[in-house]
Amino acid sequence: MLEERQYIKDAIYDWVRAVVTDEGRTDEVIWDHGNGPRPPLPFISLEIIGTETPGQPDYSLVEGDPESPLIGKQTIRRFVRRALTMYGFGEEAMDLLETIKASIDKDKYVDLLAEKGLAVSQAFEVTEHPANRSGITTEMAAMFDFHVTYIRVMTDSPGWIETVHIQPKGLPMEEITNQEGADG
């Protein structure tokens, strides 16, 4: 799932970066906990805060020929919802996050995410969070949570059952073998 997580991060980054650029802004977009230096104000920070897989996975029938040396393949599809938080820092953080939140419904950005197999299914209220930095200055900040949904597709090789030995309850295996030989 490491590749999936990076794919999701790249897709969300591309969407936010596109909105920021289309608005004529130069705010840097980063992921929280990246262990890099803090960018100069203003900037946007993203964070994945949780993953949920509600419901049951959908299993396809195993495709393949049991007589073939190749083992069959099965496709498993699973609905996934990731919860994220977007933070904005700087004097216009609240306005910028409101603009990004509003972009969720614009066809251009819906299509950009859909091409990557994603949809923003829910976005919550943008709230302002001024932060007191070093006890002297107050830094303007804002945030909102949102959910991204997609279908996780996995392929598995479940294998084939080649033989089955049935043993009636209470009889040891050698008695069953002897009975088969006596009849035949």
N, C-alpha and C positions, 0 to 999 in steps of 0.2 A: 504494500500500500504506500510505500515511500514515493514511488513514481507518481501515483495518483495525487497525493498531497501536493507535490511540487507542481503538477499540471494544474490543479485548482488554484494554487497561489499565483501561478503565471497568468492564468485567465482572468482572475479578479484584478490583478495588477494592471493588465492590459486595458480593462474596462475603465478603471479609475483614472489611469494615465490618459486615456482618450478623452474623458470628460474634462479633466484639468486642462489639457492642451486645447481642446475645442473652446474652452472658456477664455483662452488667451492668457492663462496663468502659467507660472513657472514653478509652482510648489513641487517640492520633491515628494515622491511616494515611496514609503519604506514599509517593511514588515517589522512588527515588534519583536524584540528579543533577538535581533540580528547581530548583536555584539559589535556593531560598528559605531562610529562617532555620531553624536546627535546632529542632524542637519540644522542649518540656520532656519529661523522662522521666515515665512510660514512653511509648514509641511504637513503631510498626511501620513498616518501610521495605521496599518491594518493588523488584525490579530484573529487567528482561528481560535475560538473558545470551546468548541465541542462538535462532536459528530454523533448523529443518531441514525439508526437504520430501522425505521418502523415497519411493521408488517412482516410478511414472510417472503423469502426469495422465490422467484419463478424459475423452475427448472425445465429445460427443454428435454425432449427425448434424446437418448444416446444415439448419436449418428455414427455409423461404421458397420463393418461386416465382421461378425464374430469368427468367420473362417479365415479372415485376413490376418497377416502377422501384425498389422497396425491395430492398436487399441482404439476403440471408439472415443468420441469427444462429446462432452455435454456442456451446454452453455447455461450459466446461472446469472440471472439478472436480479439486482437488488436496488431498491429505492434508497437514496442516501440524502440526508439533510445536514448541512454544515452550518453551524452558528458562527457568525463573525462579528467583530466590532471594528468600526472605523472611527479613528480619532483625528481631529483637526487641531492644529496648533498655530496661533497667530491671531492678529486683530480681526481678520475676516473669516475665522474658522467656522463660525455658525452659518454664515451665508454660503460658504463653499460646500459644506456638508449638506445643506438644504438643496443646493443645486445638484449635487451628486445623487442624493436620494430621489429627486425629481426625474433624473435621467433614467431611472429604472424602467419607467413607462414609455420612454421614447423608442420608436421603432429601430432607430440606428443602433442603440445599445442593446436592445432586446435581441436583435439579429446578431450582433457581435458575440454575445454570450451564447445564443442558441447554436451558432456555428461551432462552438466548443462543447456543446452538449450540456450547457448549464442554464439555469433560470434563477433569478432572484424571486423567491416565492413570498417573502414577507420582509418588510422594513418597519422598524419601530421609530418612535419619536426622536428627533434630534434634540439633544439637551446641551445646555451650556455648562461648562465646568471650569471656571477660572481657577488657576492654580497659583498658590503663593510660592514663588521660587526664591530660595535663600533668605526668606524673611524680609526682603527689601522690595522686590518688584512682584507684580501680579501678571501672570501670563494668561492670555485668553485661550481657552480651549473648548472644544465641543466634541460630542460623540453620538453615534447611533449604532444600534445592533441591527443585523439583517441575516436572513437565511438564504443560502444557496442550495438548490436541489439539483440532482442528476441521477442517472441510472448507472450503477456500477455493473459492468459486464465482465464475468470471469469465465474462463474455459477450463474444464477439468477432464481428466482421463480416469473415469471410475473403474475401468477394467471390465472383464467378463468373468462369469462363473463358468468354469470348464467342467467340473464334476461335482456331484453331490452324493454323499454317503448318508443313508437314512438308517438309523438304529432304533428299533422299537424299544420302548421303555422296559427295562428289566432284563433284557437279553444282552449278554456280552457280544462283541463284534465277531469273535471266532465262531460262535454258534450260528450266527446268521450266515457266515461264509460256508460253513459245513452244510447247512440246510439247502443253500443254493446248489452246491455240488451234488447232493443226494438226488435232487429232482432232475438234474440235467444230464 
